[in-house]
Amino acid sequence: SAFTLFCNQLILASRPGFLVSTLGLKRVISMHSATPALALVLALAHAALKLTSGFSLGSSQALLGLTALIVFTMASVSAFMLLANVKPPLGTRLKAFRVWAAAKLHLDYRRSRAFHSVTVAALVVVAVHVALASSAALSTIPAGSAWLAAHLALSLGLYLGYRLRGRKTTAAS
């Protein structure tokens, strides 16, 4: 599900030692860069299926999901434009855009990365959206609900630990 992929994004962003030692830092970063596209496609497909099945955008649950989808989309596009390591010729154009954005909008790498962290709040909003879904009700599927909650807790815990510790200075693998 998109929720699981977004949780996994925090795990990948935290660069856990077991993943880095197994896959290498470059692969972990590459997965972190590529996964949002799939997560967004799944989230958009979910929204389209709900809308075509007669569900309304008027409920608080739907509005939370839509809000998170917009935030994730904006964060993904801005990360691509301002943070991603993209090869030429597109990378050359993006570098020029980044220089312009830094000079005119004061969006240097540090600020862009801080803005990108808004996805953590969006993930919590998605968790509430998922919890409000009738299919995720504790009385309906308690093991599934517990699994989603545990995955969220693990993702947030690893990411919080990473942010508090800071990046390790390890050579790229």
C-alpha positions in Angstrom: 0.0 0.0 0.0 1.0 3.6 -0.4 1.0 3.9 3.4 3.5 1.1 3.8 5.7 2.7 1.1 5.6 6.1 2.8 6.6 4.4 6.1 9.4 2.7 4.3 10.6 6.0 3.0 11.4 7.1 6.6 13.2 3.8 7.2 15.3 4.3 4.0 15.9 8.0 5.0 17.2 6.9 8.4 19.9 4.8 6.6 19.8 1.9 9.1 23.0 0.0 9.4 21.6 -3.4 8.4 20.2 -2.0 5.1 23.4 0.0 4.3 25.6 -3.0 5.0 23.4 -5.3 2.9 22.5 -3.0 0.0 25.1 -0.3 0.2 24.5 3.4 0.8 24.0 4.2 -2.9 21.3 1.6 -3.3 19.5 2.8 -0.2 19.6 6.4 -1.4 18.5 5.2 -4.9 15.5 3.3 -3.4 14.6 6.4 -1.3 14.7 8.5 -4.5 12.6 6.1 -6.6 10.0 4.8 -4.2 7.9 8.0 -3.9 6.8 7.7 -7.6 5.3 4.3 -6.9 3.7 5.4 -3.6 2.1 8.4 -5.3 0.8 6.3 -8.1 -0.8 3.9 -5.6 -2.2 6.8 -3.6 -3.7 8.4 -6.7 -5.1 5.0 -7.8 -6.7 4.6 -4.4 -8.2 8.0 -4.5 -9.5 7.5 -8.1 -11.1 4.1 -7.1 -12.8 5.6 -4.1 -14.2 8.6 -6.1 -15.4 6.4 -9.0 -17.0 4.0 -6.4 -19.1 6.9 -5.0 -17.1 7.9 -2.0 -17.2 11.6 -1.3 -14.3 14.0 -0.6 -16.5 15.7 2.1 -15.6 13.4 5.0 -12.9 14.3 7.4 -11.2 11.0 6.5 -11.1 11.8 2.8 -9.9 15.4 3.4 -7.1 14.1 5.6 -6.1 11.7 2.8 -6.3 14.4 0.2 -4.2 16.8 2.3 -1.5 14.2 2.8 -1.5 13.3 -0.9 -1.0 17.0 -1.8 1.8 17.4 0.7 3.5 14.2 -0.5 3.2 15.3 -4.1 4.6 18.8 -3.4 7.4 17.3 -1.3 8.3 14.7 -3.9 8.4 17.3 -6.7 10.4 19.8 -4.7 12.8 17.0 -3.7 13.3 16.1 -7.3 13.8 19.7 -8.3 16.0 20.8 -5.4 17.7 17.7 -3.9 17.9 14.8 -6.2 21.1 13.8 -7.9 20.1 13.8 -11.6 22.4 13.1 -14.4 22.8 15.5 -17.4 21.3 16.8 -19.5 18.3 17.3 -17.1 20.7 17.5 -14.2 22.4 20.5 -15.8 19.1 22.3 -16.1 18.2 21.4 -12.5 21.5 22.8 -11.3 20.8 26.1 -13.0 17.3 26.1 -11.4 18.8 25.3 -8.0 21.2 28.2 -8.3 18.3 30.5 -9.2 16.2 29.1 -6.3 19.0 29.6 -3.8 19.6 33.2 -4.9 16.0 34.4 -5.4 14.0 32.2 -3.0 16.7 31.5 -0.5 16.1 27.7 -1.0 19.5 26.3 -0.4 20.1 22.6 0.2 19.6 22.9 4.0 16.2 24.7 3.7 15.1 22.4 1.0 15.9 19.3 3.1 14.1 20.9 6.1 11.0 21.5 3.9 11.2 17.9 2.7 10.9 16.7 6.4 7.2 17.9 6.2 6.6 14.4 4.9 6.9 13.1 8.5 3.8 15.1 9.5 2.0 14.0 6.3 2.7 10.4 7.2 1.0 10.9 10.6 -2.0 12.4 8.8 -2.1 9.4 6.5 -2.0 7.1 9.6 -5.1 8.9 10.9 -6.7 8.6 7.5 -6.0 4.9 7.5 -7.2 4.5 11.1 -10.5 6.1 10.2 -11.1 3.7 7.3 -13.8 1.2 8.0 -11.6 -1.6 6.7 -8.9 -0.7 9.3 -11.2 -0.6 12.3 -9.7 -2.5 15.2 -12.9 -4.5 15.6 -12.7 -5.5 11.9 -9.1 -6.6 11.5 -7.2 -6.2 14.8 -4.0 -7.9 13.6 -3.8 -5.7 10.5 -4.4 -2.5 12.5 -1.8 -3.5 15.0 0.7 -4.3 12.1 0.1 -0.9 10.5 0.6 0.9 13.9 3.8 -1.1 14.6 5.1 -0.3 11.1 4.4 3.4 11.7 6.0 3.3 15.1 9.1 1.6 13.7 9.4 4.1 10.8 9.0 7.1 13.0 11.4 5.7 15.7 14.1 5.0 13.2 13.7 8.4 11.5 13.6 10.2 14.8 16.8 8.4 16.0 18.5 9.3 12.7 17.5 13.0 13.0 18.7 13.1 16.6 22.0 11.4 15.9 22.7 13.2 12.6 24.3 11.7 9.5 27.2 9.3 9.9 30.2 10.3 7.9 30.5 7.1 5.9 32.0 6.8 2.4 29.3 6.0 -0.2 29.1 2.3 -1.0 
